[in-house]
Amino acid sequence: MPRKKRLVVIDRELCNPKQTDYACMKACPVNRSGQDCITISEIDKKPVINEELCIGCGLCVKKCSKNAIQLVNLPEELNETPIHRYGKNMFSLYRLPVPKKNSVIALLGQNGTGKSTVLNILSGQLKPNAGVLDKEVEWDEIIEKFKGTEIQDYLRQIKEKKIKTGYKPQHVDMIPKIWKGKVIDLLRKIGEEERIKEVVSSLGIERVLDKETEKLSGGELQLVAVAAVLLKNCEFYFFDEPSSYLDVYQRLKVAKEIRKLMEKAVVMVVEHDLAVADYLADYTHILYGKPGVFGIVSKTFGVRTGINTYLEGYIKEENVRFREEAIVFQKMPKTFEKTKLFLAFSGFEKQLGNFYLKTEPGNLFHGEIIGILGPNSIGKTTFIKMLVGEIKPDAGEPIEGLSLAYKPQRLVLKAEEENLSVEEFLREKTQKTDFSTQEKNILRVLGVEKNKERTMKTLSGGELQGVFVCATLLKESEVMLFDEPSAFLDVEQRLKLAKILRQYSESKGVACFVVDHDLQFIDSVSDRIMVFEGEKGKKGYAPPPYFLEEGMNVFLKRIGTTYRRDPATGRARANKPGSQKDIEQKKTNTYYYTDNK
């Protein structure tokens, strides 16, 4: 009977044999039998595991107190070599997505399953090695692997260095650290004056041109990053989460601009807002596997089929189930059931330079979550900061006498926090030395537990978001406030977070405000919603909270976009402007997701 093909990955940053005294080697039954399954690297003096000799017992994983080892059996259907492996006991990627001109390709999958590796290979920055680690693999061998496929000619162009790449990174908060100066000066280094005017106008960023990058909001940074890529003349464009921090209107506007690029180049996008991915893309590839260990790229799907297949967790054509349960969204709007009044909050007024904000008073029930929707630069974050007392209002009173926990929009680390471990950061933020069983489960489900030994500065955008969210959740408080908690999280993490927020809020009786632009996330998590309106950068206004269905309808009508539910999964889908469904819903004034008959 053939041996199962398995992968072992060691996180060499977490691995610390001085502290563990090579516990993995001592526990390994193959080593105890006299064979060298686990040896010591001459380079860094850390363990190396021979996957051919490994019997998959998992004792090394259990004995490693640093959680540095992951061992997985590959799917039996995967009878092939990887397209690339980073090194011995390191991440492997299997297959590549198919670049297509005149279309936008969306990559769907969990963080850590190879989307960045795909980018680096298709942009020519990483030469794939076909999993061969002891010698250099020639480009012709790689190209031969794809003989007769659509990707063969593209890889030949990479070999001949004919691919120029435009890349919009995930973590736009890093821009002020890389570029000091005004936005207009940054854009002038990239594009011609006439093209700059076009892009600036299409994205509506005229008013930020003279701002210093360090003074930009998260949404402004995102738009500037997108603008910088649009200005480039490339053969390959890759946008990593272009909708983070953007409001719904901006997301659709950016989607339209990205789609224009497909007329001249290959365009790929990583997008975790499913409604935006559906609106933006023509085709999808699913990336599945074990985050941080291996990733497999699926065949090409049409966008609707691909998203629904991803949510189902089962690829019928490949006979692969990569998730135990399907993700299914509720198809009918929730009814409001909270009855125990917790507090009444004040109405506020605030003049900030040329911007004026007024919000009406409202109330909050025990265990209730109020979602907050509205355009950027309209006062949502200012409202939150007045609630918590970070900004003093001209009129109205902040919440006093209650313990508050607040997750800010921007994930910016102080200099003294960068070298803290995740565990040290959480203890400092929560003022706790230990966590309850429920709290440890939250850390595990949101993927924070496995990173507890890592330093904060080494985390990705999604990992950093998870830590900031947990720091807020686990702090003892009576009111929690989250500003854009879904940014940088993948689809599954967003759904898990929505579920955890609801369960935690209800079980603890903690009231909560959540500002976010992912409508599916707000729909999943909220009991009621506040809808902000006004004129960007000039004035903002918020009435009291609406019941969910009414508030969603008010918000969507204001931006002129109708949404429907997918009949198979219940997910939100933006109707194409002028489509039959769009016209029907506008006639009946039902902009909110309807239950398809």
C-alpha positions in Angstrom: 0.0 0.0 0.0 1.6 3.3 -1.0 2.6 5.7 1.7 0.5 8.9 2.2 2.1 12.0 0.8 2.6 14.4 3.6 4.1 17.8 4.3 5.9 19.0 7.4 6.4 22.8 7.8 8.5 24.3 10.6 8.1 28.0 11.4 11.8 28.8 11.9 11.0 32.1 13.6 9.0 30.3 16.3 11.3 27.3 16.5 13.6 27.8 19.6 15.6 24.5 20.3 17.5 26.3 23.1 14.2 26.5 25.1 12.6 23.2 23.9 15.9 21.2 24.1 15.0 19.5 20.7 11.9 17.9 22.2 10.7 17.0 18.7 13.8 14.9 18.0 13.6 13.1 21.4 10.0 12.3 20.8 10.3 11.0 17.3 9.9 7.2 17.2 11.8 7.0 13.8 14.8 8.7 15.4 14.6 6.3 18.4 14.7 3.4 16.0 18.0 4.6 14.7 17.0 6.5 11.5 17.5 10.2 11.0 14.0 11.5 10.5 14.7 14.7 12.4 18.2 16.1 12.1 19.8 19.4 13.0 20.5 22.0 10.3 24.1 23.1 9.9 22.9 26.6 8.9 20.7 27.7 11.9 21.0 24.7 14.3 17.3 24.1 14.1 15.5 20.8 13.4 14.9 19.6 9.8 12.3 16.8 9.2 12.7 14.2 6.5 9.1 13.9 5.0 10.0 10.6 3.3 10.9 8.9 6.6 8.1 10.7 8.6 5.4 8.2 9.7 2.9 11.0 10.5 2.5 10.1 14.2 2.4 13.8 15.2 4.4 13.4 18.4 6.8 16.1 17.2 3.9 18.5 16.8 2.6 17.7 20.3 6.0 18.0 22.0 6.9 21.4 20.4 5.9 23.9 23.1 6.4 26.8 20.6 3.7 25.4 18.2 6.3 25.7 15.4 5.6 22.4 13.6 2.6 21.6 11.3 2.1 18.2 9.8 -0.5 17.5 7.2 -1.4 14.7 4.8 -2.0 15.9 1.3 -5.3 15.1 -0.5 -5.0 11.7 -2.2 -6.3 13.3 -5.4 -3.2 15.5 -5.6 -0.9 13.2 -7.5 1.6 15.9 -8.7 4.6 17.9 -7.7 4.3 21.5 -6.4 4.9 24.4 -8.8 7.0 25.9 -6.0 8.3 25.2 -2.6 10.2 27.8 -0.5 12.6 25.3 1.1 12.9 22.2 3.2 9.9 22.1 5.6 8.5 25.2 4.1 5.3 26.3 2.3 4.3 24.6 -1.0 2.1 25.9 -3.8 0.4 23.5 -6.3 -0.7 24.7 -9.7 -1.2 28.3 -11.0 -4.2 30.3 -12.0 -4.8 31.0 -15.7 -4.1 34.6 -16.7 -6.7 35.8 -19.1 -6.9 39.1 -21.0 -10.2 40.9 -21.4 -11.4 39.6 -18.0 -10.7 40.1 -14.3 -9.7 37.0 -12.3 -10.5 36.8 -8.6 -8.6 34.6 -6.3 -10.7 33.3 -3.4 -9.3 31.5 -0.4 -8.1 31.7 3.2 -5.1 33.9 4.1 -1.9 31.9 4.0 -2.9 29.6 1.1 -0.6 31.0 -1.5 -2.1 34.1 -3.1 1.1 36.1 -2.6 3.2 33.3 -4.0 0.9 33.3 -7.1 1.5 37.0 -7.4 5.3 36.7 -7.1 5.4 34.0 -9.8 3.1 35.6 -12.3 4.8 38.9 -11.9 8.2 37.4 -12.6 9.6 38.2 -9.1 9.9 34.5 -8.1 11.2 31.8 -10.3 9.3 28.6 -9.5 11.4 25.5 -8.6 8.8 22.7 -9.1 9.6 21.5 -5.6 13.2 20.7 -6.5 15.4 22.1 -3.7 18.9 20.6 -4.4 19.4 22.2 -7.9 18.3 25.1 -10.0 15.3 24.2 -12.3 15.5 25.7 -15.8 12.6 27.9 -17.1 12.1 25.5 -20.0 11.3 22.7 -17.6 8.7 24.8 -15.8 7.2 25.9 -19.1 7.1 22.2 -20.3 4.9 21.4 -17.3 2.2 23.6 -18.7 2.5 22.5 -22.4 -0.7 22.9 -24.3 -2.3 25.1 -21.6 -3.3 28.7 -21.6 -0.5 29.6 -19.2 2.3 28.3 -21.3 2.8 31.5 -23.4 2.5 33.7 -20.3 5.3 31.8 -18.5 7.4 32.2 -21.7 7.0 35.9 -21.5 8.1 35.9 -17.9 11.2 33.9 -18.9 12.0 36.6 -21.5 11.4 39.3 -18.9 8.5 40.9 -20.9 6.2 41.3 -17.9 5.9 44.6 -16.2 3.9 44.5 -13.0 1.6 46.8 -11.1 1.0 45.7 -7.6 -1.4 47.2 -5.0 -0.3 45.7 -1.6 -2.7 44.5 1.1 -1.3 46.5 4.0 -1.7 50.2 2.8 -1.0 51.4 6.3 2.7 51.0 5.4 2.6 53.7 2.8 3.4 56.6 5.1 6.5 54.7 6.3 7.7 54.2 2.8 6.7 57.6 1.3 7.1 60.9 3.2 5.5 63.8 1.4 2.5 65.0 -0.4 0.2 62.7 -2.4 0.5 64.7 -5.6 4.4 64.4 -5.4 4.0 60.6 -5.1 1.7 60.4 -8.1 3.9 62.6 -10.2 6.8 60.1 -9.7 4.6 57.4 -11.3 2.5 58.9 -14.1 2.0 61.8 -16.6 0.0 64.9 -15.6 -2.9 64.2 -17.9 -3.3 60.6 -16.8 -3.0 61.8 -13.1 -5.9 64.1 -13.7 -8.0 61.3 -15.2 -7.3 58.9 -12.3 -7.7 61.5 -9.6 -11.1 62.5 -11.0 -12.4 58.9 -11.5 -11.5 58.0 -7.9 -12.6 61.3 -6.4 -9.4 62.1 -4.5 -8.9 65.7 -5.6 -9.0 67.0 -2.0 -6.2 64.7 -0.7 -3.6 65.7 -3.3 -1.9 68.3 -1.1 -2.1 66.2 2.1 0.9 64.5 3.6 0.7 60.7 3.4 1.0 60.4 7.2 -2.2 62.4 7.6 -4.4 60.3 5.3 -7.2 58.1 6.7 -7.3 54.4 5.9 -9.7 55.0 3.0 -7.6 57.8 1.6 -4.5 55.6 1.7 -6.3 52.8 -0.1 -7.5 55.1 -2.9 -4.0 56.6 -3.3 -2.5 53.1 -3.5 -5.1 52.1 -6.1 -4.4 55.3 -8.0 -0.7 54.7 -8.0 -1.2 51.3 -9.7 -3.7 52.6 -12.2 -1.1 55.1 -13.3 1.4 52.4 -14.3 1.6 51.0 -17.8 1.9 47.2 -17.2 1.2 43.8 -18.7 0.1 42.4 -15.3 -1.9 44.1 -12.6 -2.5 42.5 -9.2 -4.7 44.2 -6.5 -4.5 42.7 -3.0 -7.7 43.6 -1.2 -8.5 46.9 -2.9 -11.7 47.5 -1.0 -10.4 47.5 2.6 -11.3 50.8 4.3 -13.4 51.9 1.4 -17.1 52.7 1.7 -19.6 50.8 -0.6 -19.8 53.6 -3.1 -15.9 53.8 -3.3 -15.7 50.0 -3.7 -17.9 50.0 -6.7 -16.1 53.0 -8.2 -12.7 51.3 -7.7 -14.1 48.0 -9.2 -15.1 49.9 -12.4 -11.6 51.4 -12.8 -9.9 48.1 -12.3 -12.2 46.5 -14.9 -11.0 49.1 -17.5 -7.5 47.6 -17.2 -8.5 44.3 -18.6 -8.7 45.8 -22.1 -4.9 46.0 -22.2 -3.5 43.6 -19.5 -3.9 40.6 -17.3 -5.8 41.6 -14.1 -6.0 39.5 -10.9 -7.6 40.5 -7.6 -7.7 39.2 -4.1 -11.0 40.3 -2.6 -12.7 39.1 0.5 -15.9 41.2 0.2 -17.9 38.7 -1.8 -20.4 41.2 -3.1 -17.5 43.3 -4.5 -15.7 40.2 -5.9 -18.9 39.2 -7.6 -19.4 42.7 -9.1 -15.7 43.0 -10.1 -14.6 39.6 -11.5 -15.4 37.5 -14.6 -13.7 34.3 -13.4 -12.4 32.9 -10.2 -9.9 30.4 -8.9 -10.3 28.9 -5.4 -7.1 28.5 -3.3 -7.5 25.8 -0.7 -5.2 23.7 1.6 -3.7 24.3 5.0 -2.8 28.0 5.7 1.0 28.4 6.1 1.6 24.8 4.9 0.4 24.3 1.4 -2.0 25.8 -1.1 -3.7 24.3 -4.2 -5.1 26.4 -7.0 -8.4 25.1 -8.4 -9.6 25.1 -12.0 -11.2 28.2 -13.5 -14.8 28.9 -12.6 -17.3 31.6 -13.7 -17.5 34.1 -10.9 -21.0 33.1 -9.5 -20.2 29.4 -9.7 -16.7 29.9 -8.2 -18.0 31.9 -5.2 -20.8 29.4 -4.5 -18.4 26.5 -4.8 -16.0 28.2 -2.3 -18.9 28.7 0.1 -20.0 25.1 -0.3 -16.5 23.9 0.6 -16.6 21.1 -2.0 -15.2 21.1 -5.5 -17.2 18.6 -7.4 -15.1 18.5 -10.5 -12.0 17.6 -8.4 -13.8 15.5 -5.8 -12.2 17.6 -3.0 -13.8 18.8 0.2 -11.7 21.5 1.8 -14.1 22.6 4.5 -16.3 20.4 6.7 -19.4 22.6 6.5 -20.8 24.9 3.9 -21.1 28.6 4.6 -24.8 29.6 4.2 -26.1 33.1 5.0 -29.5 33.7 6.4 -32.1 34.4 3.6 -34.6 36.4 5.6 -33.8 39.5 7.6 -33.5 39.2 11.4 -36.2 40.5 13.6 -35.2 42.7 16.6 -35.6 40.8 19.8 -33.5 42.8 22.4 -35.7 44.1 25.3 -33.5 45.1 28.2 -32.4 48.7 27.9 -28.8 49.2 28.7 -28.2 52.9 28.2 -29.3 56.0 26.3 -26.5 57.8 24.5 -26.3 61.5 23.8 -26.7 63.4 20.6 -23.4 65.1 19.5 -22.3 68.1 17.7 -18.7 68.8 16.6 -16.9 71.3 14.4 -13.5 70.0 13.2 -12.0 72.6 10.9 -14.3 72.9 7.9 -16.2 69.7 8.9 -19.4 69.7 11.0 -21.0 66.6 12.5 -24.4 66.2 14.2 -25.8 62.9 15.5 -29.1 62.3 17.1 -29.4 60.6 20.5 -30.3 56.9 20.7 -30.3 53.9 22.9 -28.6 50.6 23.4 -29.9 47.3 24.7 -28.0 44.7 26.7 -26.2 42.3 24.3 -27.1 44.4 21.3 -24.8 45.1 18.3 -25.4 48.3 16.3 -23.9 48.4 12.9 -22.7 51.7 11.5 -22.9 52.4 7.7 -22.1 55.5 5.6 -19.6 57.0 3.2 -16.0 57.7 4.3 -15.2 61.2 5.6 -18.8 61.6 6.9 -18.1 61.4 10.7 -18.5 57.7 11.6 -15.1 57.4 13.3 -15.5 60.9 14.9 -18.8 59.7 16.4 -17.0 56.6 17.8 -14.2 58.7 19.3 -16.7 61.2 20.9 -18.5 58.2 22.4 -15.3 56.9 24.0 -14.0 60.4 25.0 -11.0 60.5 22.6 -12.6 63.6 21.0 -14.4 66.2 23.1 -17.8 67.1 21.5 -19.0 70.7 21.3 -22.4 69.4 22.4 -23.3 66.1 24.0 -21.7 63.9 26.6 -19.4 60.9 26.1 -20.2 57.6 27.7 -19.1 57.9 31.3 -19.0 55.5 34.2 -18.7 52.5 31.9 -15.7 50.5 31.0 -15.0 50.7 27.2 -13.0 48.6 24.8 -12.1 50.2 21.4 -10.5 48.8 18.3 -9.4 51.7 16.0 -9.6 51.7 12.3 -5.9 52.0 11.6 -3.7 49.1 12.7 -0.6 51.2 13.7 1.9 49.9 16.2 3.8 52.1 18.6 7.6 51.8 18.3 7.7 50.0 21.7 5.0 47.5 20.6 6.7 46.3 17.4 9.0 43.9 19.2 6.4 42.6 21.7 5.2 39.0 21.2 1.5 38.6 20.4 1.0 37.2 23.9 2.8 40.1 25.5 0.8 42.6 23.4 -2.5 41.0 24.4 -1.6 40.9 28.1 -0.7 44.5 28.0 -3.8 45.6 26.2 -6.2 43.5 28.2 -4.4 43.8 31.6 -4.8 40.0 32.0 -2.2 37.4 32.8 -4.4 34.5 31.8 -7.5 33.9 29.7 -10.6 31.9 30.4 -11.6 28.8 28.3 -14.0 30.9 26.3 -11.4 33.5 25.7 -8.8 30.9 24.6 -11.3 29.5 22.2 -11.8 33.0 20.6 -8.0 33.2 20.2 -7.9 29.8 18.6 -10.9 30.4 16.2 -9.6 33.8 15.0 -6.1 32.2 14.4 -4.3 34.3 17.1 -3.4 31.4 19.4 -1.0 29.9 16.9 0.9 33.2 16.5 1.3 34.0 20.2 5.1 33.6 20.2 5.6 35.7 17.1 6.6 39.4 17.3 3.9 42.0 16.4 6.0 43.6 13.6 6.2 40.3 11.7 2.4 39.8 11.3 0.5 40.2 8.1 -2.5 42.6 7.8 -5.0 39.8 8.5 -3.0 38.5 11.4 -2.6 42.0 12.9 -6.3 42.6 12.6 -7.1 39.4 14.4 -4.8 40.4 17.3 -6.4 43.9 17.6 -9.9 42.5 17.5 -9.0 39.9 20.2 -7.4 42.7 22.4 -10.7 44.5 22.2 -12.9 41.5 22.8 -10.9 40.1 25.8 -10.6 43.4 27.6 -13.1 43.6 30.5 -15.7 46.1 29.3 -19.4 47.0 29.2 -19.4 48.6 25.8 -17.2 47.5 22.8 -16.5 49.6 19.8 -15.0 48.2 16.6 -13.9 50.4 13.7 -13.7 48.3 10.5 -12.9 44.9 12.1 -13.3 43.0 8.8 -10.5 44.7 7.0 -7.8 42.3 5.8 -9.7 39.3 7.1 -10.6 36.5 4.6 -14.2 35.4 4.0 -14.1 32.6 6.6 -12.5 34.8 9.2 -15.2 37.5 8.7 -18.0 34.9 9.2 -16.2 33.5 12.3 -15.8 37.0 13.7 -19.5 37.9 13.1 -20.5 34.7 14.9 -18.1 35.3 17.8 -19.2 39.0 18.2 -22.8 38.0 18.4 -22.2 35.1 20.8 -19.8 37.0 23.0 -22.0 40.1 23.1 -25.1 38.2 24.0 -23.5 35.8 26.5 -21.8 38.7 28.4 -24.6 41.2 27.9 -22.0 43.6 26.4 -23.4 46.3 24.0 -21.4 46.9 20.9 -21.0 49.4 18.0 -19.4 48.1 14.7 -18.4 50.4 11.9 -17.8 48.4 8.7 -18.2 48.6 4.9 -18.7 44.9 4.1 -22.5 44.8 3.8 -22.6 41.0 4.3 -20.6 41.3 7.5 -22.9 44.2 8.8 -26.0 42.2 7.8 -24.7 39.1 9.7 -23.6 40.8 12.9 -26.1 43.7 13.5 -29.4 44.0 15.4 -29.9 47.6 14.3 -27.9 50.0 12.2 -27.1 53.7 12.1 -26.9 55.3 8.7 -24.7 58.3 8.3 -25.3 60.8 5.5 -24.1 64.3 4.4 -21.3 65.8 2.3 -17.9 64.2 2.4 -15.4 66.2 4.4 -17.9 69.0 5.0 -20.9 67.8 7.0 -22.3 64.7 8.4 -25.5 63.7 10.1 -26.8 60.5 11.7 -30.4 59.9 12.8 -31.1 57.3 15.6 -30.6 53.6 14.9 -33.0 52.0 12.4 -34.3 48.4 12.5 -32.0 46.4 10.2 -34.3 46.0 7.1 -35.4 49.6 7.1 -31.8 50.9 7.6 -30.3 48.8 4.9 -33.0 50.0 2.5 -32.3 53.6 3.4 -28.6 53.2 2.9 -28.7 51.3 -0.4 -31.3 53.7 -1.9 -29.0 56.5 -1.0 -26.1 55.0 -3.0 -28.4 53.9 -5.8 -27.5 50.2 -5.7 -29.8 47.3 -5.2 -28.8 44.0 -3.7 -30.4 40.5 -4.0 -29.7 37.3 -2.3 -28.2 34.3 -4.1 -30.8 31.5 -4.0 -28.3 28.8 -3.3 -26.2 30.4 -0.5 -28.2 33.4 0.7 -25.1 35.7 0.1 -25.5 39.3 -1.0 -25.1 40.1 -4.8 -25.0 43.6 -6.2 -27.4 43.9 -9.2 -25.8 45.3 -12.3 -27.1 48.8 -12.9 -30.1 48.7 -15.3 -30.5 45.0 -15.1 -34.0 43.6 -14.9 -33.6 42.7 -11.2 -32.3 46.2 -10.5 -35.2 47.9 -12.3 -37.8 45.6 -10.5 -36.4 46.3 -7.0 -36.2 50.0 -7.6 -39.8 50.1 -8.7 -40.9 48.5 -5.5 -38.5 50.4 -3.3 -36.8 47.2 -2.1 -33.1 48.0 -2.3 -32.4 45.7 0.6 -31.6 42.0 -0.2 -34.8 40.2 -1.1 -35.5 36.5 -0.7 -35.5 35.1 -4.2 -38.6 33.2 -5.1 
